[in-house]
Amino acid sequence: MTKSLILPLICSLLPGLCFANSTAPYANQEAIVDTMFVAAMSSPSPDAAITALICIAEGTPEKVPPAIAGTSGMPTGEEDRALFRNVTVRVHSVQRLGESGNQVAFAYLQSLTSTGPTGTRKRGDAARVQWAAQVGLGQARLLNITSQQQKIEFLEGVLRGSGLGDELWSANQLCDMGSMPSLGLIEKLMRDLYSGAAAEDMIQYCEARIRVLASESDRGTALAKALRISGDQKDLRMINWAVAQLTELDTPAADAAIDQFAAQIRSLPHTSPESRNLAFVPSDLTYLRDHRSRITRPTRLRPVRAQ
């Protein structure tokens, strides 16, 4: 895994590490992939939908089963379908395969992570898809762990050195879980991946998330405390993270906290530094909730256990 690939991989699979983007260029295609994912998770016979997700991951949208293409709203024109070959959409499909917990999907992701007989790693778009598959395998395994402590132990095991590129995903999961004892391992990883100020910035961001979550016993209450009116761009990353995490909680209290924050932003003078700094929040909130409405989280469905 070369450092030149790290940033696009982070932003495609670990959006909590990036600034919000409510105008993702392939949002429509990703929404259709999400529809296929929901079909796979809600059907007693998910094979066709899983096959469709695999076709997208492979960059062969023309092979998506016609029935799934029709019910998911996939366009029929070649020019429109070509957009599904973009690596951003392929990575998104790989991510959904990992979240499905389906055995066929699990086997497919394992095949993607193979380095081949020569042991050479893939490059370019193929490397991004391969890395996404490795993360997808981690997601599938994590779904089958119910104990919080066992989840932490599993993620720390990945963090200690799989050498397969999923350590950054594991670190991000631990930061978002608020695992303070894991911080030493996370610091080592960040300094291995980055250098100088970049490494320290990533460490500080992780520690800030952990400290926010440690401030209250209730996760939603802790996250709500991170929502504050600020004209400092340095605060945007934490605010963006808190908004995304609260949206994912999908509780009345969490939604109320975000709505109150958005209302405060709308009431600011339009020319104020705070208004300019936080203008993205109301629009991104709409985007995040639209995304949430499309996806029923895997923990609320019936994943097929990945062996």
ZAMARGU-4260 file (C-alpha; in steps of 0.2 Angstrom, whole numbers, plus 5000, padded with zeros to 4 digits):
<rodrens>
0) 5000/5000/5000 | 5008/5016/4994 | 5006/5033/5003 | 4999/5040/4987 | 4984/5029/4989
5) 4980/5033/5007 | 4970/5049/5005 | 4957/5043/4992 | 4955/5027/5002 | 4952/5036/5018
10) 4939/5047/5010 | 4930/5033/5001 | 4929/5021/5016 | 4932/5031/5031 | 4922/5047/5029
15) 4923/5052/5047 | 4942/5057/5043 | 4937/5069/5029 | 4927/5084/5028 | 4908/5083/5023
20) 4904/5082/5005 | 4885/5083/5001 | 4888/5083/4983 | 4897/5067/4980 | 4900/5065/4961
25) 4893/5047/4961 | 4880/5049/4974 | 4866/5043/4962 | 4876/5027/4958 | 4880/5024/4976
30) 4861/5026/4980 | 4857/5012/4968 | 4871/5001/4975 | 4863/5004/4992 | 4846/4998/4985
35) 4854/4982/4980 | 4862/4980/4997 | 4845/4982/5006 | 4837/4969/4994 | 4851/4957/4998
40) 4849/4960/5017 | 4830/4959/5017 | 4827/4944/5005 | 4827/4926/5011 | 4835/4923/4994
45) 4849/4936/4992 | 4859/4928/4979 | 4853/4939/4964 | 4856/4955/4974 | 4873/4949/4980
50) 4878/4944/4962 | 4873/4962/4957 | 4884/4969/4970 | 4899/4958/4965 | 4896/4964/4946
55) 4897/4982/4952 | 4913/4978/4962 | 4921/4969/4947 | 4917/4984/4936 | 4905/4975/4925
60) 4888/4983/4928 | 4882/4976/4911 | 4881/4959/4920 | 4870/4964/4934 | 4854/4952/4934
65) 4840/4961/4924 | 4828/4959/4938 | 4839/4967/4951 | 4844/4981/4939 | 4825/4985/4936
70) 4820/4985/4954 | 4835/4995/4960 | 4832/5009/4947 | 4849/5005/4937 | 4849/5015/4921
75) 4849/5004/4905 | 4859/5016/4894 | 4877/5011/4891 | 4883/5029/4895 | 4874/5029/4911
80) 4879/5012/4916 | 4898/5016/4912 | 4897/5027/4928 | 4896/5012/4938 | 4913/5007/4933
85) 4921/5021/4942 | 4932/5015/4956 | 4922/5026/4969 | 4906/5016/4965 | 4916/4999/4965
90) 4923/5003/4982 | 4906/5007/4988 | 4899/4991/4982 | 4914/4981/4990 | 4910/4990/5007
95) 4892/4985/5006 | 4897/4967/5002 | 4907/4967/5018 | 4892/4974/5028 | 4881/4960/5021
100) 4889/4946/5031 | 4884/4935/5017 | 4895/4919/5014 | 4896/4921/4995 | 4901/4940/4998
105) 4914/4934/5011 | 4922/4922/4999 | 4922/4935/4985 | 4931/4947/4996 | 4943/4934/5001
110) 4947/4931/4982 | 4950/4950/4980 | 4963/4951/4994 | 4974/4938/4986 | 4991/4945/4980
115) 4993/4931/4967 | 5006/4918/4965 | 5020/4931/4963 | 5015/4940/4979 | 5014/4957/4970
120) 5002/4969/4976 | 4989/4977/4964 | 4991/4995/4959 | 4980/5010/4955 | 4961/5007/4955
125) 4964/4988/4957 | 4974/4992/4973 | 4959/5003/4980 | 4947/4989/4977 | 4959/4976/4985
130) 4961/4987/5000 | 4942/4990/5001 | 4940/4971/5001 | 4952/4969/5015 | 4942/4981/5025
135) 4926/4973/5020 | 4932/4956/5027 | 4936/4965/5044 | 4918/4973/5043 | 4911/4956/5040
140) 4920/4948/5055 | 4916/4963/5066 | 4898/4960/5063 | 4899/4943/5071 | 4906/4949/5087
145) 4893/4955/5100 | 4905/4959/5115 | 4912/4977/5115 | 4928/4970/5123 | 4930/4957/5110
150) 4927/4969/5096 | 4941/4980/5104 | 4953/4964/5105 | 4949/4960/5087 | 4952/4977/5081
155) 4968/4979/5091 | 4974/4962/5083 | 4972/4970/5066 | 4981/4985/5072 | 4996/4975/5077
160) 5000/4971/5060 | 4991/4962/5047 | 5001/4970/5034 | 4986/4970/5022 | 4981/4988/5023
165) 4966/4987/5035 | 4975/4994/5050 | 4969/5012/5046 | 4951/5005/5046 | 4954/4997/5062
170) 4962/5012/5070 | 4947/5023/5065 | 4935/5010/5072 | 4944/5011/5089 | 4944/5030/5089
175) 4925/5030/5085 | 4922/5017/5099 | 4931/5028/5112 | 4945/5015/5116 | 4957/5025/5126
180) 4968/5010/5130 | 4971/5007/5111 | 4978/5025/5109 | 4996/5019/5110 | 4994/5006/5096
185) 4985/5020/5086 | 4999/5032/5089 | 5012/5019/5082 | 5002/5016/5067 | 4999/5034/5062
190) 5018/5038/5064 | 5022/5023/5053 | 5010/5029/5040 | 5013/5047/5041 | 5027/5059/5046
195) 5029/5074/5056 | 5014/5086/5058 | 5003/5074/5048 | 5005/5060/5060 | 5002/5071/5075
200) 4987/5078/5067 | 4979/5061/5065 | 4984/5056/5083 | 4976/5072/5090 | 4960/5069/5080
205) 4958/5051/5086 | 4962/5057/5104 | 4949/5071/5103 | 4936/5059/5098 | 4940/5047/5112
210) 4940/5061/5125 | 4923/5067/5118 | 4915/5050/5120 | 4923/5048/5137 | 4915/5064/5144
215) 4898/5056/5146 | 4891/5038/5149 | 4878/5041/5136 | 4886/5041/5118 | 4873/5053/5111
220) 4875/5066/5125 | 4894/5065/5123 | 4893/5068/5104 | 4880/5082/5106 | 4893/5091/5117
225) 4905/5092/5101 | 4892/5102/5092 | 4897/5120/5095 | 4896/5136/5085 | 4914/5141/5079
230) 4922/5151/5066 | 4938/5141/5067 | 4941/5129/5052 | 4951/5118/5064 | 4935/5113/5073
235) 4926/5108/5057 | 4933/5090/5057 | 4926/5086/5074 | 4909/5095/5071 | 4907/5085/5055
240) 4912/5069/5064 | 4899/5072/5078 | 4885/5076/5065 | 4889/5060/5056 | 4890/5049/5072
245) 4874/5057/5079 | 4865/5054/5063 | 4870/5036/5063 | 4863/5034/5081 | 4846/5037/5073
250) 4837/5041/5090 | 4825/5055/5093 | 4837/5063/5106 | 4852/5062/5093 | 4841/5070/5079
255) 4835/5083/5091 | 4853/5088/5095 | 4857/5090/5077 | 4841/5099/5073 | 4845/5112/5087
260) 4863/5114/5081 | 4857/5117/5063 | 4844/5130/5069 | 4857/5139/5078 | 4868/5140/5062
265) 4853/5146/5052 | 4850/5160/5064 | 4868/5167/5063 | 4871/5183/5053 | 4876/5177/5035
270) 4891/5187/5035 | 4898/5180/5051 | 4914/5169/5051 | 4904/5156/5061 | 4890/5156/5047
275) 4903/5154/5033 | 4912/5141/5043 | 4897/5130/5047 | 4886/5133/5031 | 4889/5115/5026
280) 4880/5107/5041 | 4861/5110/5036 | 4864/5103/5019 | 4875/5089/5024 | 4862/5084/5037
285) 4849/5082/5023 | 4862/5072/5014 | 4866/5061/5029 | 4848/5058/5033 | 4843/5053/5015
290) 4857/5041/5015 | 4851/5034/5032 | 4834/5032/5025 | 4840/5021/5011 | 4850/5010/5022
295) 4844/4999/5036 | 4859/4996/5046 | 4866/4978/5046 | 4863/4976/5064 | 4844/4978/5062
300) 4843/4965/5048 | 4847/4946/5047 | 4865/4944/5041 | 4871/4927/5035 | 4886/4923/5046
305) 4902/4924/5037 | 4914/4909/5042
</rodrens>
